[in-house]
Amino acid sequence: MLADRSVRRLVLARFISRVGGEAAFFVGIWGKAAFTLQATPGELAMVMGALGVASLIGASFAGVLIDRFDPRRVLLWGEIFFIPSVLAMVFADTIPWLVVTTFLLGLVGAPVFTAISSFAPFLTEDHDELARINGLIEAGAWAAFVLGPAAGAIIAGTVGVDGIFVLDAVTSAIGAALVFGVTIRPTVRDRETGSGWKELREGFSYAYLHDRLRFYIWLGSSVWLLFGFFSALEPLFFRDVVGVEVETLGWVNSIFGLGLVAGTWVSGRIPARLRTARTLTVLVGLNALGVVAYVGTGRLPVVMTAGVVWGVIIGTMVPLHRTLIQVNTPEPLVGRIMGVNHMHSEVGHLIPLTFAPALAAAFGVQATMLGSGLVVALAAILFWPGASRLDRTRDVAVPAPEIPDPEEEPRSVGH
């Protein structure tokens, strides 16, 4: 009962906080850069690059903090520090200032994301419950994906884009208050802690030497390569190809969020025998079809319909990906392994920012975004043999009280 109450508070906190967060990203930052400040593809890539680099730095230390303390404290203080950072966005009236304030936002926002992604194992040891809780947490986030961009669209059309950042500060404050009442279960921790750098290296070492974790982390990174293209170009696609106003960014992403919520419902009901590497690989590959449907025409009704379908794919994939990583991670390393995963996502997100503007200038925004779908299609093909091998060697779950040798399979593995 206590665990259920904590899950409810955490999901509600995730939902409320992300309402402001999704509004701030999809309409606030994107809208201010592309529509208010008339950013070029290169300038938009600079803004997104600042966010990515800062998130990479924040995630690297967040994992260590989570394993030293717990995700509840990291999440609580992350939300508190987020408030002044997002309010600074109001005063960014040039692209260089927007780059600086976006960097600060990413620096404090990454620990929040890493703490959330690490939370489920601190609430349950049961693998089926782990999948359910991850699904509920993501359902809260994706429900915010429906409401947040819509709220951002309304504020942008009435008060103005800067009002969105005030909303984000308020929702973070409410989220912090809810997290304060969350209770976590006792978990296995390292008896000795060294320097932060030593602990960080331990996390990377274990993630890279462990066959299953390495597979899931690298496979997930391919999807973030795809998202990197969209971060650099999607607002310009709506401005220059679809030909709509800034408010449409909010409405389209709200509809996209409906698919994400439906996907989390599907993910939470995947039976244990199908929570496999092959299922995840298929879902990664299906993102290529989502890209083609979403940006293939430039017609708003088609974009909106495709957004729902693609949202279902992503909404199903993300909780499954997170669960497969968590069930293969020893308790003392949960924060650091999820931090490594987050850092990989940020690197994948950053790489396309270095060349996407040049490709868009040469081939056009729409053609470049369509081509980005090849990333996940190729990843699914290349990772399929490895997925089949991992699924043939799935182990039986046996508790492991200590950190095992990275060269060996952990005794706590269930998938």
N, C-alpha and C positions, 0 to 999 in steps of 0.2 A: 504493500500500500504506500509506504514511504517512497519507494523507488518510482511508483507510478506518479505520485505527486511531483517528484522532482522532474520526471520526464515531461509532464504537462507544463511545468513552469519553464523548463528549458526550451521546449518547442514554442511556447508563447513568446518568450524572450527573443528567440531566433526570428519569429515572424514579425514582431513589432519593430525590432531593430533593423531588419532587412527591408521593411517597407520604406523607411527613409533611405537606406543604402541603395536600393534599386532605383529609386527616384533620383538620387544624387548622381548615380553613374550614368544611367541611360538618357536622362533628360538634363540633369544638372551639368556634369562635366562635359559630356558629348555635346549637349545643346549649347553650352557657353562657348566651347571651342569652335564648333562648326558653324553655328548660326549667329551668336552674338559677336564673336571675335573673328569670324570668317576665316578659320584656319585652313591652310593648304594641307594636302596629304602628308607632307613632311612635318608640318607643325603639329598636326594631330598625332602623328607617330611619336613626336617628342613628348607630348603630354602623356600618352599611353606608356611610353618607355620609362618616364619618370615614375609612374605608378608601379610598373613592373619591377624596376630595380629596387625601389623602396620596399615593395612586398617581398622581394627575394631576401633582402637584409632582415626584415622583420620576422619572416618565417624561420630563418636560420637560428635565431636566438629563442624564438617562441617554443620550439620543441624541447630545448634544454630546460627552459623555465617550467614547462608543463611536467616534465619528469622529476624535477627537483621539488616542485610544490604540487600543483594539481591544475587541471584545466579550468576549474571553477574560479580560482583566484586570478589566473591569467585572463580569462574572459571578462571578469568583473572589472579589473583595472584597465584592460584594453578598451572597454566601452567608455569608461570614465575619461581616459586620455583622448579618446576619439572626438569628444564634444568640442574642445577648443580648436582641434585640427580642422574639422569640417566647417566651423564658423569662419575660419580664415579664408575659405574659398569665396566668401561674399566680397572680399576686398580685392580679388584678383581681376584686374581690368586690362591686362595685357597677356599675350601668350607666355612670355618669360615668367611672369608672376603666377600664371596658372600652372606652369610646369613645377615651380617651387612648392606651391600649396598642395598640388596633387602628390608630389613626392612625400610631403609630411603626412598626408592622408594615408598613403600606402604603408608608410612606416608603422603607424599605430593600428592600421586595419588588419595587417597580416596576422599578428598574434590572435586577434579575435577569430579570424577564419580558422587558423590552426587549432585553437582551443576547441572550437565547435566540432571540427572534424575528428578530434581525439576523444571526445566526451563519452561516446557510447560504452566503451570498455570499462569506464569508471562507474557505470550504472548497472551493468550486468556481466555475468560470466557465461551465460547461456548463448550459444551461437544463433539459435533461432530468434531469441530476444534481441540479440545484437543487430540482426538484419531488420527486425521490426523497428527498433529505436532509430537506427540510421535512416530508415524510410520516413519515420515521423519527423525527424529533425529536418530532413530535406524537404518534406512536404510543407513544413512551416516556412522554409526559405522560398520554395517555389510559389506558395500561396502569396507571399510578399511580392514575388515577381509579377503576379497578376495585379495586385492593388498598388504597389509602389510606383511603377511607371505611369499608371493612370492618374494617381495623385500628383505625380510630377507634371503630367500634361496639363492638368487643371490649374496647378499653381503657376506654371510657365505662361499659360494663356490669360491669367488674371493678375496675380501679384507680380510675376516676373521670375526668371530663372533663379535668381539669388534666394528667393523665398524657399526653394527646395532644400538648400543647405541648412536653413533654420529647422525645417522639418526633420532632417537627418539627425541634428543635434538632439532634438526632443525625443525622438524614438530611441536613440542610444541611451539616454538617461533612463527611460522607462525600462529598457532591456537590462540595464545594470541593476535596477531595483529588483527585478524579477529573479535574476541570477543569484542575488544575495541570499535568497531563500532555498536554493538548490542544495541537496545533500548527496554526497557521493559515497560509494562503498569503499571499505579498506582495500588497498591493492598492494601487490608486491612492489617494493621500491629497492633501488640500490642502497646497500648499507653504507657504502663509501662514495663520495662524490669528489671528483677532481676539479680541474679548471673547466670553465665553460667550453673552451676550445677542445679539450680532451673528450668531454662528453659529446660534443658535436661530431668529432671524428668517429667516436664509437657508433653513433647512429648511422653515419654514412657507410662505415665499414660493414656493419651488420646488413644494411639494406642492399649493398652491392654484392656481398658474398653469399647472400641467401638467394637461392635459385628462384623461388616463387615470388618473393618480394621484388626482386630485380625485374622479373617479368611484368608484374602488375604496374609497377611504377613507370617503367619505360613505355608500356602500352598506353597508359593514361597520358603520358607526355605527348603522344602523337595527336591526341584530341586538342590539347592546348596549343599546339602549333597551328591547328585550324582556327581556333578561337583568336589567335594572335592576328591573323589576317583580318578577321572581322572587327577586332578592336581598332585597327588602323583605318579601315575603309567603310564600315557599315554606315556611320552617319553620313558620309559622302554619297553612298549608294542611295540613301533616302533623299538627300538634298538634290543630287544631280541626275540620277537615273529615274527614280520614282517621281521626283518633283513635288515634294510635300513640305509642309512647315514643321517647325521643331516639335510641336505638340504630338505629331504623328509618331515620333520615336517612342513616346510613352504608350500610346494606344496599341501599337503593333506589338511591343514587348509585353504588354499586359495580356494580350491574346496568346502570345507565345507561352506565357506563364501558365495558361490553362492546360496546355499540353504537358508542361513540366509537372504540374500537380497530378495529372492523370498518370504520368509515368511513375511517380513515386508510389502511387497506389498499386500499380502493376509490380514494381520492384519488391515491395513488401510482401507480395504473395507468390513470389517465385519459390517453388519447392526446393528443399535442400539439394536434391539430386541434380538440379539445374543451376545451382549457384556455382558455376564452374568457369574455368578460364576460357573455354570455347564459347560459352554464352556471352561472356564479356567481349570477346574478340568480334563476334557477330554484331553486337550492338555498336562497337566502335566503327566497324565497316559501314553500318547503316547510316552513319552520319554523312557519308558522301552523298547518299540519295537525298538527305535533308537539305544539303547545300544546293544541289541542282534545283530542287523544287522551290527553295526559298528565294534565290536570286536569279533564277533562270529567265524570268520574263520581265521584271520591272513593273508589273501591273499590281497595284495595291491589293485587290481582292485575292489574287493568287498568292501573294506574299503572306497575307494574313492567314489564309487556309493552310499553306505549307508550314507556317510557323507553329501551328498546333501539332501537326504530325511530327515535325522535327523535335518539338518540345517533349513529346511522349518518349521518343528515343533517348534523349539526354536524361530525362527524368527517371527512366528505368536504369540507365547505365551508371549514373553517379553513385547512388547508394550501394549498388552491387560492387562497384570498384572499391569503395571505401571499406565495405564489410570484408571482402577478400583480403585486403591488406591487414585489417585489424586482427582477423582470426589467425594470421600467420606471424603475428608480432608478440613477443614476450611482454608482459605487463610493464616491467621497468623501462621499456624502450618505446612505448606507445607514442608519447609526445614527439620524440626525436624522429621516429620513422614517419609519422604523419607530417612532421616538419620537412623531412627530405622529400616526401611526396609533393608537398606544397611548393618547395623550392624548384622541383622539376617542372611543375605546372607553370611557375613564373618564368623560368628559362624558356620553356616552350612558347610561352606567350610573348616573350621579348624578341626571339629570333626573327620572326617575320617582320617586325617593325623596322628592321635594318634595311630590308629590300622591298617590302610591299609597296611603298610610295613610288619607287622607281618602276616596278612592274605596272602599277596603275597608270603611270605617266606614259609608258610605252604601249600597253595593250588596253587600257581602260579599266575603270573600277570594277565594272560588272564581270568582265572576262577574267580578271585577276581573282576575284572572289570565287567564281566558278572553278577555276583551276586549283584553288586551295583544297577543294574536296578530294583531289587526288592523294593528298597527304594521308588521310585516314583510310582510303581505299587500299593504298599500298601497304600501310601498317597492318591492316587486317590480313592481307595475303601473306606478308612476311612473318607475322606472329602466329599464324594458324598451326604450323607444325609444333611449335613450342607449347601452344595451348593444349594440343592433343596429347603431348607427352606428359604434361603436368596432370591432366585429368586421369591418365592411366595410372598415376602413382599417388593418388590422394591417400592421406594417412588417417588413422583413427585418432580422435581427440583424446589426449591424456594430459592432465595438468603438468605444468613445468614451473616450479617455484623459483628457479634461478635462470639467469641469462645463459643460454647455451652457446657453445662454440659456433661462430658464424659459418664455419665450414660444414656444419651439420644441420639437418632439418630440425626445427624446434619441436619439442615433444608436445607443445600445445597446439600444433597445427591440426585443423579440421578440414582444410580444403587445399 
